[in-house]
Amino acid sequence: MQSGAATVEAYIAEAPADRRDALIEMRSLCREILPGLEEARDYGMPTYGRGQNMVTAFASQRHSSAFSAHSSG
């Protein structure tokens, strides 16, 4: 889903209704499991990381939701 939302809350709110619960759960898990990481909106999706180092992200795609882990290595 291409989004111009300024916040993660707005991103989730504009997602298709049938995906919102999954996106809310992914956000909740990221915040619980990855304390101390900064929540941001980069590359058109919610991301979590430190500075320029993205650790993980999630997104609502055209026909599904996606979760992605990244190495800052």
Backbone torsions as a table, in degrees:
resi	resn	phi	psi	omega
1	MET	NA	116.8	175.5
2	GLN	-74.9	127.5	-174.5
3	SER	-134.6	140.8	173.3
4	GLY	-105.4	12.0	-177.9
5	ALA	-58.8	138.8	-178.1
6	ALA	-83.1	-22.0	-177.1
7	THR	-130.0	162.6	176.0
8	VAL	-64.1	-38.9	177.7
9	GLU	-58.1	-45.3	179.8
10	ALA	-66.9	-37.8	177.7
11	TYR	-59.3	-48.8	-179.9
12	ILE	-64.4	-41.4	-178.3
13	ALA	-62.8	-32.3	-178.7
14	GLU	-91.3	-2.1	176.7
15	ALA	-70.2	157.0	176.2
16	PRO	-56.1	141.6	-174.8
17	ALA	-54.6	-36.3	-177.5
18	ASP	-73.9	-4.5	178.6
19	ARG	-112.6	-12.2	-174.2
20	ARG	-58.6	-44.3	-179.3
21	ASP	-59.6	-41.7	179.1
22	ALA	-65.1	-41.4	179.3
23	LEU	-66.0	-39.7	177.3
24	ILE	-62.7	-41.7	179.2
25	GLU	-66.0	-42.2	177.3
26	MET	-61.6	-42.5	178.4
27	ARG	-62.8	-44.8	179.4
28	SER	-60.3	-44.8	179.1
29	LEU	-64.2	-41.6	177.9
30	CYS	-60.4	-44.3	-178.8
31	ARG	-67.0	-34.7	-179.3
32	GLU	-75.8	-46.2	-173.0
33	ILE	-83.3	-24.9	-174.7
34	LEU	-118.8	57.8	-178.2
35	PRO	-62.5	145.0	177.7
36	GLY	90.0	-12.3	177.1
37	LEU	-82.9	149.8	-179.3
38	GLU	-84.3	129.9	174.3
39	GLU	-86.8	131.5	-178.3
40	ALA	-146.1	175.0	173.5
41	ARG	-118.4	102.8	177.8
42	ASP	-128.4	152.6	177.9
43	TYR	54.9	26.5	177.7
44	GLY	77.0	16.0	-178.8
45	MET	-148.7	163.8	175.8
46	PRO	-68.1	133.9	179.5
47	THR	-132.3	159.7	178.5
48	TYR	-134.5	131.5	-179.5
49	GLY	-176.1	-168.6	176.2
50	ARG	-125.9	119.6	-178.6
51	GLY	58.9	-125.9	-179.7
52	GLN	-88.5	-0.7	-177.8
53	ASN	-94.2	102.2	177.9
54	MET	-80.0	134.2	178.8
55	VAL	-101.0	-42.8	-179.0
56	THR	-154.2	164.2	179.3
57	ALA	-155.1	159.2	172.3
58	PHE	-138.8	158.1	-175.8
59	ALA	-155.6	155.9	169.9
60	SER	-99.1	114.4	179.2
61	GLN	-92.5	-177.5	-176.7
62	ARG	-57.7	-44.3	-175.9
63	HIS	-123.3	9.1	-176.6
64	SER	-162.7	177.1	171.2
65	SER	-109.1	152.7	-176.8
66	ALA	-136.1	147.5	175.2
67	PHE	-126.2	134.7	-175.3
68	SER	-134.6	132.0	175.0
69	ALA	-104.4	144.1	-177.0
70	HIS	-128.5	147.9	174.5
71	SER	-99.3	131.4	178.0
72	SER	-91.5	4.4	-172.1
73	GLY	-55.9	NA	NA
